[in-house]
């Protein structure tokens, strides 16, 4: 889940990470943590899917615009 680059970015060492995990266990309990992680995973997956769909729509729109511009350029060349 966490890559070393992210941990270095936030400058989190082993003691800080241990304290964070301990606080999470105290607040949520060991039985609730898998449910929380499952929900977090689903949320991240939905977010990735949504961003992928948006990227596809942008690519389609840009392709349509490019095709229209190419069509107008060839039309203007024929009129001369």
C-alpha angles and dihedrals in degrees: 000000000000117000121210089246091061092048090050091048091057091037092233115165131191096272093051092046090050091052092049092051091047092052091049091051092048094049100041106021127229094276095056098047097078090052091050092049091048090053091046091051092051091049093051091047092051090048092052091048091050093049090049091053091049091051091051091051091050091050091049092049093048091049091052091050092048091050091050092049092049089050093051092048092053091046093052091049092054093052094060 
